Amino acid sequence: MKLKILLGVVAVSAALLSCDIEQKIKELEKSSDAVDAVWDYNAAASHFQAVSKATDDVVTRSEGGYDIPITTITPADLTTFPKDIVVDFGTVGMEGNDYRIRKGKLLIKLENGWYREEGSVITTTFEDYYQDNFKIEGKRIATNKGLNPEDQIFFEVEIEDGKITDPQGKIVTYEQKNLRTWISGEDTPFELWDDVYELDGTQNGKSSNGVDYKIFTRVGYPLVIDLTCPFVKDGVLDVEISGAPQISVNYFKDVDMDEVPDCSPSATITVNNVDYPL
């Protein structure tokens, strides 16, 4: 009888230990899925930021009367709206100022005025468009909302039905609704590459592994987008993934210890107080 009781205790203990290990494995797998989802989000957001740069560059240079050989503007004057702008990067690939290789076409509709004018709406769609061999699909809509209380121009930016397909065929879906505030470079309207923006808002989508995510910029820590830098320079995101632990992404990096964010591809994902490099 004592032997049976002892064996029963051992069996129950083993079962409990097995359940505990299984639960830990599930938690680790969920954390891994979360990190993968954030990685996919980061790639998708980066590609759509590059779309924003390309769109803003073309629209700004068109307003300034610059000759852009790969661009067709209809109507071609400076005062008639709406305008249709087609940017054809060809099928071989062209390198931009941000070092991305672009192929295919950006289809831009400009309504109610130029980029800096309150109420203007810039809609970008795509035709067989690739950045660094990633196919980009969906619609980007940027609406100039005028001046904020600090006399800075700000935009409402939406991404609808965003879809990124990598060279291996993996798909990430992406939606965005942000406020984009022009915090530096406004005084040089036709020099796009000194511009700096802050982004506040939400993004959501599905990772290439089928994980749904929702992402918020943390209050007081907006994303800082410097058009001279291909990476997010600063800011903190909070991430919601069903069943996953608390997740955040911190883009701040200060190698020089001068409290100024550096242009760096580095960021940190924190999952349940454990840091992972991004």
QUISULGI-V183493 format. One record per pair of residues at least 24 apart in sequence whose C-alpha atoms are under 6 Angstrom apart, sorted by the first residue. I is the first residue (numbers start at 1). J is the second residue. D is the distance in whole Angstrom. If there is no record, write none. Layout:
i;j;d
I;J;D
I;J;D
//
This chain:
i;j;d
30;244;6
37;207;5
40;207;6
60;190;6
81;111;6
82;110;5
82;111;4
83;109;6
83;110;5
84;108;6
84;109;5
101;131;6
101;132;5
102;130;6
102;131;5
103;129;6
103;130;5
104;128;5
104;129;4
105;129;5
118;144;5
118;145;6
118;146;5
119;144;5
120;144;5
134;165;6
134;166;5
134;167;6
135;164;6
135;165;5
136;164;5
137;162;6
137;163;5
138;162;4
153;182;6
154;180;5
154;181;4
154;182;6
155;179;6
155;180;5
170;208;6
171;208;5
172;206;6
172;207;5
172;208;5
173;205;5
173;206;5
174;204;6
174;205;4
175;203;6
175;204;5
175;205;6
176;202;6
176;203;4
177;201;6
177;202;6
193;227;5
193;228;6
195;227;6
196;225;6
196;226;4
197;224;6
197;225;5
198;222;6
198;223;5
198;224;5
199;223;5
213;240;6
213;241;5
214;239;6
214;240;5
215;239;5
229;263;6
231;265;6
233;261;6
233;263;6
245;272;6
246;271;6
246;272;5
247;271;5
//
